[in-house]
């Protein structure tokens, strides 16, 4: 068909020869750029754009930056925001991760030139942080820690657990389904709201692998309730695996209802499992702490290899443990008066730029399934709700909390050094 405009659609090789698309191939990869070009050509074939517009359409469809995780300013007031990556790493941990990105002595003894235990320095730091543990092991997350314990200690046997502790964790994963996948059988005891020591005692038998004690960290049951503590369970003739969930290694006065690993080990738990990226303030990891013999059993199980952590996680974990000042601790203990002063300065700057901004009280929360019901009094800058989306789409991305027809920028999790950056982000969102 002579005169068919589709004949004038530029060829793929001709388009890729354009300097801008060639540069994009270097930045984003040739596969992505070729797909963008093919999509633009298809639009021309379908008559939605003119053939002469193919190059411009392809260039416009390129991403503004490589497909990397975006930096986010967390102005929600949620300290351990699961959707935003939970605990932000400390400066010491970031430095350690960067250093560990090259060759490191992760399984090498520089003194003897022989192979050494993997991640021994990080494990030493964890043992030092929890002296009540005879030994420790680290896997890739909290759920993996429970799976390893169940597989190594109770596969083909029974795990006794209270009905009130059959929790659902993030993204719809349920504890009973997780445990059943290991080949263990669950023996539920007690009622939804009450369980007694005799319930556990009646259920324990020769086929019991262990009793599982789970701290229901992401919900509360109130009213006519009862539960059995670790010390009472430790008196029964089977091991007790206790999951504290939050990663709190020692008591924290700010969180009196949150169990810690040291206390539960002293109470008699055989193994305590916890997360590294929650109240500990470190990287995503599953911590297992207990007696030397049982930890060695877990470490030598074949599944442990599949669940092991990489060198970057070990480096970040060690730095978090040896230099405990981190953003999570700072956010939890943020001074309310200082938060109000910072919010006032931010609101004044924005108001001077013609932006409707006021200071308002704001209640933060711990998040990450920790300390449900506990609020953290603070202050926020209140802006029009229409700014919520422009703030999210901006660079840097700012995520606030939409409440009562406004977007609140809670400063609890925003480092003071970032206040000017946050102000600039709001000003650009308004423009």
Long-range contacts (C-beta under 8 A, 24 or more apart in sequence): 5-50, 5-51, 6-44, 6-45, 6-51, 8-51, 8-52, 9-41, 9-44, 9-45, 9-51, 9-54, 10-41, 10-51, 10-54, 10-55, 12-37, 12-38, 12-41, 15-54, 15-55, 15-58, 18-55, 20-59, 21-55, 21-58, 21-59, 24-59, 24-62, 27-66, 28-62, 28-63, 28-66, 28-67, 32-63, 33-58, 33-62, 36-61, 36-62, 70-396, 70-397, 71-396, 71-397, 72-396, 72-397, 72-398, 72-399, 73-396, 73-397, 73-398, 73-399, 73-414, 73-418, 73-421, 73-422, 73-425, 74-399, 74-413, 74-414, 75-380, 75-398, 75-399, 75-400, 75-401, 75-408, 75-409, 75-410, 75-411, 75-413, 75-414, 75-422, 76-399, 76-400, 76-401, 76-410, 76-413, 77-362, 77-363, 77-364, 77-365, 77-376, 77-378, 77-380, 77-401, 77-408, 77-410, 77-412, 77-413, 78-364, 78-365, 78-366, 78-367, 78-401, 78-413, 79-328, 79-331, 79-332, 79-364, 79-365, 79-366, 79-367, 79-368, 79-376, 79-412, 79-413, 80-277, 80-278, 80-279, 80-328, 80-366, 80-367, 80-368, 80-369, 80-370, 81-367, 81-368, 81-413, 82-170, 82-367, 82-368, 82-369, 84-399, 85-277, 86-277, 86-278, 86-284, 86-367, 86-368, 87-277, 87-278, 87-280, 87-281, 87-282, 87-283, 87-326, 87-327, 87-328, 87-368, 88-326, 88-327, 88-328, 88-413, 89-281, 89-282, 89-283, 89-316, 89-320, 89-326, 89-327, 90-281, 90-319, 90-320, 90-323, 90-325, 90-326, 90-327, 92-319, 92-320, 92-322, 92-323, 92-325, 92-326, 93-282, 93-283, 93-315, 93-316, 93-317, 93-319, 93-320, 93-326, 94-316, 95-319, 96-315, 96-316, 96-318, 96-319, 97-312, 97-315, 97-316, 99-315, 100-311, 100-312, 100-314, 100-315, 101-312, 104-311, 104-315, 106-311, 106-314, 118-308, 119-309, 119-311, 119-314, 121-314, 121-318, 122-314, 122-315, 122-317, 122-318, 122-321, 125-317, 125-318, 125-321, 125-322, 126-287, 126-289, 126-317, 126-321, 128-321, 129-249, 129-250, 129-321, 130-249, 130-250, 130-261, 130-262, 130-265, 130-289, 131-262, 132-261, 132-262, 132-265, 132-266, 132-289, 133-261, 133-265, 133-272, 133-289, 133-290, 133-295, 134-290, 134-291, 134-292, 134-295, 135-289, 135-290, 135-291, 135-292, 135-295, 135-296, 136-287, 136-288, 136-289, 136-295, 137-287, 137-288, 137-295, 137-298, 137-299, 137-304, 138-276, 138-285, 138-286, 138-287, 138-288, 138-308, 138-309, 138-313, 138-314, 138-317, 139-285, 139-286, 139-288, 139-304, 139-307, 139-308, 139-309, 140-284, 140-285, 140-286, 140-307, 140-308, 140-309, 140-313, 141-275, 141-284, 141-285, 141-286, 142-169, 142-243, 142-245, 142-247, 142-273, 142-274, 142-275, 142-286, 142-287, 143-169, 143-173, 143-178, 143-286, 144-286, 144-307, 145-243, 145-273, 145-274, 145-286, 145-287, 145-288, 146-175, 146-178, 146-179, 146-212, 146-241, 146-243, 146-273, 146-286, 147-178, 147-179, 147-181, 147-182, 147-303, 147-307, 148-286, 148-288, 148-298, 148-301, 148-303, 148-304, 148-307, 149-210, 149-241, 149-271, 149-273, 149-288, 149-298, 150-179, 150-182, 150-184, 150-209, 150-241, 151-182, 151-183, 151-184, 151-301, 151-303, 152-297, 152-298, 152-301, 152-303, 152-304, 153-209, 153-210, 153-239, 153-241, 153-271, 153-294, 153-297, 153-298, 154-182, 154-184, 154-209, 154-210, 155-182, 155-183, 155-184, 155-209, 156-183, 156-184, 156-185, 157-184, 157-185, 157-207, 157-208, 157-209, 158-184, 158-185, 158-186, 158-187, 158-203, 158-205, 158-207, 158-208, 158-209, 159-184, 159-185, 159-186, 159-187, 159-208, 159-209, 159-210, 159-211, 159-212, 160-187, 160-189, 160-200, 160-203, 160-204, 160-208, 160-210, 160-211, 160-212, 160-238, 161-186, 161-187, 161-188, 161-189, 161-211, 161-212, 161-214, 162-188, 162-189, 162-190, 162-195, 162-199, 162-200, 162-213, 162-214, 162-227, 162-228, 163-188, 163-189, 163-190, 163-191, 163-192, 163-195, 164-190, 164-191, 164-192, 164-193, 164-194, 164-195, 164-216, 164-221, 164-225, 164-227, 165-212, 165-213, 165-214, 165-215, 165-216, 166-214, 167-214, 167-216, 167-218, 167-219, 169-218, 169-369, 170-369, 175-214, 179-212, 184-209, 192-221, 193-221, 193-223, 193-224, 193-225, 193-226, 194-224, 194-225, 194-226, 194-227, 195-226, 195-227, 195-228, 196-226, 196-228, 197-228, 197-232, 197-233, 197-236, 199-228, 200-228, 200-233, 200-236, 201-236, 204-236, 204-237, 204-238, 208-238, 209-238, 209-239, 210-238, 210-239, 210-240, 210-241, 210-270, 211-236, 211-238, 211-239, 211-240, 211-241, 212-241, 212-242, 212-243, 213-240, 213-241, 213-242, 213-243, 213-264, 213-269, 214-242, 214-243, 214-245, 215-242, 215-243, 215-244, 215-245, 215-246, 215-258, 215-259, 217-244, 217-245, 217-246, 217-258, 217-369, 217-370, 217-371, 217-372, 218-245, 218-369, 218-370, 218-372, 219-372, 220-372, 220-373, 229-267, 230-264, 230-267, 230-268, 230-269, 231-267, 231-268, 233-268, 234-267, 234-268, 234-269, 234-270, 235-268, 239-270, 239-271, 239-294, 240-268, 240-269, 240-270, 240-271, 241-269, 241-270, 241-271, 241-272, 241-273, 242-269, 242-271, 242-272, 242-273, 243-272, 243-273, 243-274, 244-272, 244-273, 244-274, 245-274, 245-275, 245-278, 245-369, 245-370, 246-274, 246-275, 246-278, 246-279, 246-368, 246-369, 246-370, 246-371, 247-274, 247-275, 247-276, 247-277, 247-278, 247-279, 247-280, 247-282, 247-287, 248-274, 248-278, 248-279, 248-280, 248-370, 249-274, 249-280, 252-279, 254-332, 254-333, 255-279, 255-366, 255-370, 255-371, 255-374, 257-371, 257-374, 258-370, 258-371, 261-287, 261-289, 265-289, 265-290, 270-294, 271-295, 271-298, 275-368, 276-313, 276-317, 276-320, 277-368, 278-368, 278-369, 278-370, 279-328, 279-366, 279-368, 279-370, 280-320, 280-321, 280-328, 281-320, 281-324, 281-326, 281-327, 281-328, 281-329, 282-316, 282-317, 282-320, 282-321, 282-326, 283-312, 283-313, 283-316, 283-317, 283-320, 284-313, 285-309, 285-313, 285-317, 327-413, 327-415, 330-415, 331-364, 331-412, 331-413, 332-366, 332-376, 334-376, 334-378, 334-411, 334-412, 336-377, 336-378, 336-379, 339-378, 339-379, 339-411, 339-412, 340-379, 342-379, 342-411, 342-416, 342-419, 343-379, 343-380, 343-381, 343-411, 345-419, 346-381, 346-409, 346-411, 346-419, 346-422, 346-423, 347-381, 349-423, 350-381, 350-383, 350-423, 350-426, 350-427, 353-427, 353-430, 354-430, 355-383, 355-426, 355-427, 355-430, 356-383, 356-384, 357-381, 357-382, 357-383, 357-426, 358-382, 360-408, 362-401, 362-408, 362-410, 362-412, 364-410, 364-412, 364-413, 376-412, 378-410, 378-411, 378-412, 379-410, 379-411, 380-408, 380-409, 380-410, 380-411, 381-408, 381-409, 381-411, 382-406, 382-407, 382-408, 383-407, 383-408, 383-409, 383-426, 387-426, 387-429, 387-430, 390-429, 390-430, 391-425, 391-426, 391-429, 394-425, 394-428, 394-429, 395-425, 396-421, 396-425, 398-422, 398-425, 398-426, 398-429
